[in-house]
């Protein structure tokens, strides 16, 4: 009798261990699949970055007009001598309108400043080859390809949070193989940077919907930062401010208006899982995100 009881309890105890093994195996497979997708996406984006560079030339020909314009502007501007000089728009040597030749600059300054900084660090001297017209575009394409590869991870995270890990993997795979993002990743233009920060805004807004405690406030700060950086890439990035507004509506609707029948991941949220506080707290977080976005954009 003791042996039978022991055998039954042993089999019962084996079930949790078996489930843990299955979950660990599934997690390893999904991790391996994500790594493979990221490697595939990176390979497609970093391959052929010198697509317009003839064999006899030591630099790309810069066939893309926007890319060529960014390289010209980057070559004309220079780093200020102090932090105060950076924020003095009227005299800052980083301001394209102060270089004496640029009459119109319609792109964001984040891709311009970021790539110029990378090229400056990579070069021997801030005014030397690493910061020249010819070499800046090379680093610009590398940084652009890196940003678009990172977007793959954001796409996966957003899909995973909304619909599960398999949906996240499928979304990441589709983005990795998409033709237009792959093509744009081969140019030093503002679009891939805007895509990255727009996707980051989407992901943080998704996380904010069901967050609670101090995490909600930190997510609001992150949302504001992402929006500010998106607008600093292209001014039409401001349209993505609608994402946290929609998240705010979902938070309030699921908590305060259950009759609306709003669903989260296909299920009605339980009362004990509802975000705490009131709509006023959520609105304060939304205002905080807006204030942070303005500060980040100014910087």
C-alpha positions as CSV (number, residue, x, y, z in Angstrom):
1,X,0.0,0.0,0.0
2,X,2.9,2.3,0.8
3,X,4.6,1.5,-2.4
4,X,1.5,2.2,-4.5
5,X,0.9,5.5,-2.7
6,X,4.5,6.5,-3.2
7,X,4.4,5.7,-6.8
8,X,1.2,7.7,-7.4
9,X,2.6,10.7,-5.6
10,X,5.8,10.4,-7.5
11,X,3.9,10.5,-10.8
12,X,1.9,13.5,-9.6
13,X,5.0,15.3,-8.6
14,X,6.5,14.6,-12.0
15,X,3.8,16.5,-13.9
16,X,5.0,20.0,-12.7
17,X,8.6,19.1,-13.5
18,X,7.5,17.9,-16.9
19,X,5.6,21.1,-17.6
20,X,8.6,23.1,-16.6
21,X,10.8,21.2,-19.0
22,X,8.3,21.7,-21.8
23,X,8.2,25.5,-21.1
24,X,12.0,25.6,-21.0
25,X,12.2,23.8,-24.3
26,X,9.6,26.1,-25.9
27,X,11.4,29.2,-24.5
28,X,14.7,28.0,-25.9
29,X,13.2,27.3,-29.3
30,X,11.5,30.7,-29.4
31,X,14.7,32.4,-28.4
32,X,16.6,30.6,-31.1
33,X,14.0,31.5,-33.6
34,X,14.2,35.2,-32.6
35,X,18.0,35.2,-32.8
36,X,17.7,33.6,-36.3
37,X,15.2,36.2,-37.4
38,X,17.4,39.1,-36.1
39,X,20.5,37.6,-37.8
40,X,18.5,37.3,-41.1
41,X,17.2,40.8,-40.9
42,X,20.6,42.2,-40.0
43,X,22.2,40.3,-42.9
44,X,19.7,41.7,-45.4
45,X,20.2,45.3,-44.0
46,X,24.0,45.3,-43.7
47,X,24.6,43.5,-47.0
48,X,25.5,45.8,-49.9
49,X,25.7,49.1,-48.0
50,X,28.1,50.2,-50.7
51,X,25.6,49.5,-53.4
52,X,26.5,52.6,-55.4
53,X,30.3,52.4,-54.9
54,X,32.1,51.3,-58.1
55,X,35.0,48.9,-57.8
56,X,37.5,51.7,-58.8
57,X,36.1,54.2,-56.2
58,X,36.9,54.4,-52.5
59,X,33.5,56.0,-51.6
60,X,29.9,55.7,-52.5
61,X,28.5,57.9,-55.3
62,X,25.5,58.9,-53.1
63,X,22.8,58.4,-55.7
64,X,20.0,59.2,-53.2
65,X,19.3,63.0,-53.2
66,X,18.2,63.2,-49.6
67,X,21.3,61.2,-48.4
68,X,23.6,63.5,-50.5
69,X,21.9,66.6,-49.0
70,X,22.4,65.3,-45.4
71,X,26.1,64.6,-46.2
72,X,26.6,68.1,-47.5
73,X,24.9,69.7,-44.5
74,X,26.9,67.5,-42.1
75,X,30.1,68.5,-43.8
76,X,29.3,72.2,-43.3
77,X,28.2,72.2,-39.6
78,X,30.6,71.8,-36.7
79,X,30.5,71.1,-33.0
80,X,30.0,74.0,-30.6
81,X,32.7,74.8,-28.0
82,X,30.3,74.6,-25.0
83,X,27.0,73.3,-23.9
84,X,25.6,76.8,-23.9
85,X,26.7,77.1,-27.5
86,X,24.8,74.0,-28.4
87,X,21.5,75.5,-27.1
88,X,22.1,78.9,-28.6
89,X,20.2,78.4,-31.8
90,X,21.1,81.7,-33.2
91,X,24.8,81.1,-33.2
92,X,25.3,77.4,-32.8
93,X,27.6,76.0,-35.5
94,X,25.5,72.8,-35.4
95,X,22.5,74.7,-36.7
96,X,22.3,74.1,-40.5
97,X,20.8,77.6,-41.0
98,X,24.1,79.1,-39.6
99,X,26.4,77.4,-42.0
100,X,26.0,80.2,-44.6
101,X,25.0,77.9,-47.4
102,X,21.9,75.9,-46.2
103,X,18.8,77.9,-47.0
104,X,16.3,75.2,-46.1
105,X,16.6,72.1,-43.9
106,X,13.4,70.1,-43.6
107,X,14.7,67.0,-41.9
108,X,15.1,66.2,-38.2
109,X,18.4,66.9,-36.5
110,X,18.6,63.7,-34.6
111,X,19.9,61.5,-37.5
112,X,22.2,64.4,-38.6
113,X,23.7,64.9,-35.2
114,X,23.9,61.2,-34.3
115,X,25.7,60.1,-37.4
116,X,28.0,63.1,-37.3
117,X,28.9,62.2,-33.8
118,X,29.6,58.6,-34.7
119,X,31.7,59.7,-37.8
120,X,33.6,62.2,-35.6
121,X,34.4,59.5,-33.0
122,X,35.4,57.1,-35.7
123,X,37.7,59.7,-37.5
124,X,41.1,60.8,-36.5
125,X,40.1,64.4,-36.1
126,X,36.7,66.1,-35.9
127,X,37.5,68.0,-39.0
128,X,39.4,65.2,-40.7
129,X,38.4,62.3,-42.9
130,X,36.1,60.7,-40.3
131,X,33.8,63.7,-40.4
132,X,34.0,64.4,-44.2
133,X,31.4,64.4,-46.9
134,X,32.7,61.0,-48.2
135,X,33.0,59.1,-44.9
136,X,29.9,60.4,-43.1
137,X,27.5,58.7,-45.5
138,X,29.3,55.4,-44.8
139,X,28.7,55.6,-41.1
140,X,25.2,57.0,-41.8
141,X,24.3,53.8,-43.6
142,X,25.7,51.6,-40.9
143,X,23.9,53.4,-38.1
144,X,20.7,53.3,-40.2
145,X,21.0,49.6,-40.7
146,X,21.6,49.1,-37.0
147,X,18.5,51.1,-36.1
148,X,16.3,49.2,-38.5
149,X,17.6,45.8,-37.2
150,X,16.7,47.0,-33.7
151,X,13.2,47.7,-34.9
152,X,12.8,44.0,-35.4
153,X,13.1,43.4,-31.7
154,X,10.5,46.1,-31.0
155,X,8.1,44.5,-33.5
156,X,8.5,41.2,-31.8
157,X,7.9,42.6,-28.4
158,X,4.8,44.4,-29.4
159,X,3.4,41.3,-31.1
160,X,4.3,39.2,-28.1
161,X,2.6,41.5,-25.7
162,X,-0.6,41.7,-27.7
163,X,-1.0,38.2,-29.2
164,X,1.7,35.9,-27.8
165,X,5.2,34.9,-28.7
166,X,4.3,33.1,-31.9
167,X,2.6,36.2,-33.3
168,X,5.6,38.2,-32.2
169,X,8.0,35.9,-34.1
170,X,5.8,36.0,-37.2
171,X,5.6,39.8,-37.1
172,X,9.4,40.1,-36.7
173,X,9.9,37.7,-39.6
174,X,7.6,39.6,-41.9
175,X,9.3,42.8,-41.0
176,X,12.8,41.2,-41.5
177,X,11.7,40.2,-45.0
178,X,9.8,43.3,-46.0
179,X,11.3,44.9,-49.1
180,X,10.7,48.6,-48.3
181,X,12.3,48.7,-44.8
182,X,15.3,46.7,-46.2
183,X,15.7,49.1,-49.0
184,X,15.4,52.2,-46.8
185,X,18.0,50.7,-44.4
186,X,20.6,51.1,-47.1
187,X,20.2,54.9,-47.1
188,X,21.2,57.5,-44.6
189,X,17.8,59.1,-44.4
190,X,15.4,59.9,-41.5
191,X,12.7,57.3,-42.2
192,X,14.3,54.2,-40.5
193,X,15.0,56.3,-37.4
194,X,11.4,57.5,-37.3
195,X,10.2,54.0,-37.7
196,X,12.3,52.9,-34.7
197,X,11.0,55.5,-32.4
198,X,7.4,55.2,-33.6
199,X,7.5,51.5,-32.9
200,X,9.0,52.2,-29.5
201,X,6.2,54.6,-28.8
202,X,3.7,51.9,-29.8
203,X,5.3,49.2,-27.6
204,X,5.5,51.5,-24.5
205,X,1.9,52.6,-25.0
206,X,0.9,48.9,-25.1
207,X,2.7,48.2,-21.9
208,X,1.2,51.3,-20.2
209,X,-2.4,50.2,-20.8
210,X,-2.2,47.5,-18.1
211,X,0.7,48.8,-16.0
212,X,0.4,49.8,-12.3
213,X,2.4,51.5,-9.6
214,X,5.7,53.4,-10.3
215,X,6.1,51.5,-13.6
216,X,3.2,53.5,-15.0
217,X,5.0,56.8,-14.4
218,X,8.3,55.4,-15.8
219,X,6.5,54.2,-18.9
220,X,4.9,57.7,-19.4
221,X,8.4,59.2,-19.2
222,X,9.6,56.6,-21.8
223,X,6.7,57.4,-24.1
224,X,7.4,61.1,-23.9
225,X,11.1,60.4,-24.7
226,X,10.2,58.2,-27.7
227,X,7.8,60.8,-29.1
228,X,10.3,63.6,-28.7
229,X,13.0,61.6,-30.5
230,X,10.5,60.6,-33.3
231,X,9.7,64.3,-33.9
232,X,13.4,65.0,-33.9
233,X,13.8,62.6,-36.8
234,X,10.9,64.0,-38.9
235,X,8.3,66.5,-37.8
236,X,5.4,64.3,-38.9
237,X,6.5,62.0,-36.1
238,X,4.2,64.1,-34.0
239,X,1.2,62.1,-35.3
240,X,2.3,59.1,-33.2
241,X,1.3,61.1,-30.1
242,X,-2.1,59.5,-30.8
243,X,-0.8,56.2,-29.5
244,X,-0.5,57.1,-25.8
245,X,-3.8,59.0,-26.1
246,X,-5.4,55.8,-27.3
247,X,-3.7,53.9,-24.5
248,X,-5.1,56.4,-22.0
249,X,-8.6,55.8,-23.4
250,X,-8.2,52.1,-23.0
251,X,-7.0,52.4,-19.4
252,X,-9.9,54.6,-18.4
253,X,-12.5,52.6,-20.4
254,X,-11.5,49.2,-19.0
255,X,-11.5,50.4,-15.5
256,X,-14.3,53.0,-15.3
257,X,-16.6,51.9,-18.1
258,X,-17.0,48.1,-18.0
259,X,-20.2,48.5,-20.0
260,X,-18.2,49.3,-23.1
261,X,-17.1,45.7,-23.2
262,X,-13.5,46.5,-24.0
263,X,-11.3,43.4,-24.3
264,X,-7.6,42.9,-23.5
265,X,-6.0,40.1,-25.5
266,X,-9.5,38.8,-26.3
267,X,-10.7,38.7,-22.7
268,X,-12.5,41.1,-20.4
269,X,-10.1,42.4,-17.8
270,X,-10.8,41.2,-14.2
271,X,-11.6,43.8,-11.7
272,X,-8.6,42.9,-9.5
273,X,-6.3,43.4,-12.5
274,X,-7.6,46.8,-13.4
275,X,-5.1,49.7,-13.3
276,X,-5.3,51.5,-10.0
277,X,-6.0,55.2,-9.3
278,X,-8.4,57.2,-11.4
279,X,-8.6,58.9,-14.8
280,X,-7.0,62.0,-13.2
281,X,-3.9,60.1,-12.4
282,X,-3.8,58.6,-15.9
283,X,-4.3,62.1,-17.4
284,X,-1.4,63.4,-15.2
285,X,0.8,60.6,-16.7
286,X,-0.3,61.6,-20.2
287,X,0.6,65.3,-19.5
288,X,4.0,64.2,-18.1
289,X,4.6,62.3,-21.3
290,X,3.8,65.4,-23.3
291,X,6.1,67.6,-21.2
292,X,8.9,65.1,-21.5
293,X,8.5,65.0,-25.3
294,X,8.8,68.7,-25.6
295,X,12.0,68.8,-23.5
296,X,13.5,65.9,-25.4
297,X,12.7,67.5,-28.7
298,X,14.3,70.8,-27.6
299,X,17.5,68.9,-26.6
